[in-house]
């Protein structure tokens, strides 16, 4: 089974993570604004940076799923 994140899903996740970091990290107002500006200017849908992030997220997801599948194959049948 192949599962992939869409560009929109990764962009939304990035927005949530950046906003949480900005709010919870104790950043100054200037630093918080700079972080949010970076996200909105550099990490736009369709930008090279966002395409790289989506590609890497999907590669990591595929690796994790393959690793999980392998570990299921090695698990003894009496263990749930």
MOWO-V474876 format. One line per field, one symbol per residue. phi: phi as a letter, one per 40 degrees, with the letter a starting at -180 (. if undefined). A space follows every 50 residues. Layout:
BEGIN
phi=???
END
This chain:
BEGIN
phi=.bbbccdccccccccccccccccbcgccdccccccccdccccbcdgcccc ccccccccccccccccccccccccccccbc
END
